[in-house]
Amino acid sequence: SSADMSYATGTAGNLGVSYPTMKAGMIGLTKTLSNFGAEHGIKVNGVAPAAATNMAPRNVTRLPSGAELPLEPSLVSAGIVVLVHECCPVTGEILGMGGGKVDRLFVGATQGYVDIDLTPERLVANWAHVMSLDDFWIPENTKAHADRLRQDRATLLEAD
């Protein structure tokens, strides 16, 4: 049945394409709203919960013994309470919560490769720089990412 659709590669339909696409859009919305809310003291964060619910009844943790232990929704609650309380220490973040674990999910940028005379050949030859996670950074918004591009280009242009 359609209720049993999985996230398997190649699955089309609501769970296969629409749902994860919507989730990615929520990341952008969270970041944008947090930027607009900051000057008013409003914090905006997102949650990627993992719990066994009516929507996801098979959300379980497999133990080394092979037994399956349901991810209790109550183990997401503590994180939610912190996010909605005035003591919340963050804004613009996406937090994974489930099974008693809370972690930070983020979109980062590598140092990349910059060449003011970029050609496809030079890019391929330097692809390792594009992909390297060494010294990655987390832009707070798209303006910060654009500012970094201008800074990196200026450094090269001034060196000539």
C-alpha positions in Angstrom: 0.0 0.0 0.0 1.0 3.6 -0.4 1.4 3.9 3.4 4.2 1.4 3.3 6.3 3.2 0.7 10.0 3.4 1.7 12.7 5.9 1.1 14.5 3.4 -1.1 16.4 4.8 -4.1 14.2 5.1 -7.1 10.9 5.3 -5.1 8.6 8.0 -6.6 5.6 9.5 -4.9 5.0 11.3 -1.7 7.6 9.6 0.5 10.2 9.1 -2.2 10.4 12.6 -3.6 8.0 15.1 -2.1 8.7 14.5 1.6 12.5 14.8 1.6 12.3 17.8 -0.8 9.9 19.5 1.6 12.3 18.8 4.4 15.2 20.4 2.5 13.0 23.5 2.0 12.4 23.6 5.7 16.1 24.0 6.2 16.2 27.1 4.0 13.0 28.5 5.7 14.5 28.0 9.1 17.7 29.8 8.2 15.8 32.7 6.6 13.3 33.1 9.4 16.1 33.1 12.0 17.8 35.9 10.2 14.7 38.0 10.1 13.7 37.2 13.7 17.1 37.9 15.2 16.6 41.6 15.5 13.4 41.0 17.4 14.8 38.5 19.8 12.9 35.6 18.0 14.7 32.3 17.7 13.8 29.9 15.0 15.2 26.3 14.8 14.2 23.1 13.1 14.0 19.6 14.3 14.6 16.3 12.4 12.9 13.9 14.8 13.3 10.2 14.9 10.5 8.5 16.9 8.1 5.6 16.5 4.7 7.3 15.9 1.6 6.6 13.9 3.3 8.2 10.9 6.5 6.1 11.3 5.5 3.1 13.4 8.6 1.1 12.3 11.1 3.7 13.6 13.3 1.4 15.8 16.8 1.0 17.0 18.3 -2.4 16.3 20.3 -3.6 19.3 23.5 -5.7 18.9 21.4 -8.7 20.0 19.1 -8.2 17.0 16.2 -7.0 19.1 14.4 -3.9 18.0 13.7 -1.2 20.5 11.1 1.5 19.5 12.4 5.1 19.4 10.1 6.6 22.1 8.6 10.0 21.2 9.3 11.1 24.8 13.0 11.0 24.0 12.5 13.9 21.6 10.6 16.0 24.2 13.6 17.3 26.2 15.1 18.8 23.1 11.9 20.4 22.1 11.5 21.9 25.6 15.0 23.5 25.3 14.2 25.0 21.9 11.0 26.6 23.0 12.3 27.9 26.3 13.8 31.4 26.6 17.1 29.9 27.5 17.5 28.4 24.1 21.1 28.9 23.2 20.8 28.8 19.3 18.9 30.1 16.4 18.9 29.0 12.7 19.9 25.5 13.5 18.6 22.1 12.5 18.8 19.6 15.3 18.4 15.8 15.0 16.6 14.3 17.9 15.7 10.8 18.7 16.4 7.9 21.0 17.9 10.2 23.6 20.5 11.7 21.2 20.5 15.3 20.0 22.9 16.4 17.2 23.4 19.3 14.9 22.8 18.9 11.2 24.3 21.6 9.0 25.0 22.6 5.5 28.7 23.6 5.2 31.0 24.8 2.5 34.4 23.5 1.7 37.4 25.9 1.1 36.9 24.8 -2.6 39.1 25.8 -5.5 39.2 29.4 -6.9 40.9 30.3 -10.2 40.1 33.5 -11.9 41.0 31.8 -15.2 39.0 28.7 -14.5 38.7 26.1 -17.2 37.1 22.7 -17.1 40.5 21.1 -17.2 41.8 23.1 -14.2 38.7 22.4 -12.3 39.0 18.6 -12.8 42.7 18.7 -11.9 41.8 20.4 -8.6 38.6 18.6 -7.8 40.1 17.2 -4.6 40.1 20.8 -3.3 36.4 21.2 -4.1 35.5 18.1 -2.2 37.9 18.3 0.7 36.3 18.6 4.1 39.5 20.0 5.6 38.8 23.5 7.1 35.1 23.5 5.9 33.0 26.4 7.2 29.3 26.9 7.9 27.9 30.0 6.2 25.2 31.6 8.3 23.3 32.6 5.1 23.7 33.0 1.4 25.1 36.5 1.7 27.9 35.2 3.9 28.7 32.6 1.2 28.7 35.3 -1.6 30.9 37.5 0.6 33.4 34.7 1.0 33.5 34.3 -2.8 34.3 38.0 -3.2 37.0 37.7 -0.5 38.6 34.7 -2.1 38.6 36.3 -5.6 40.0 39.6 -4.2 42.9 37.7 -2.6 43.8 36.2 -6.0 43.4 39.4 -7.9 45.5 41.4 -5.4 48.3 38.8 -5.6 48.7 39.4 -9.4 
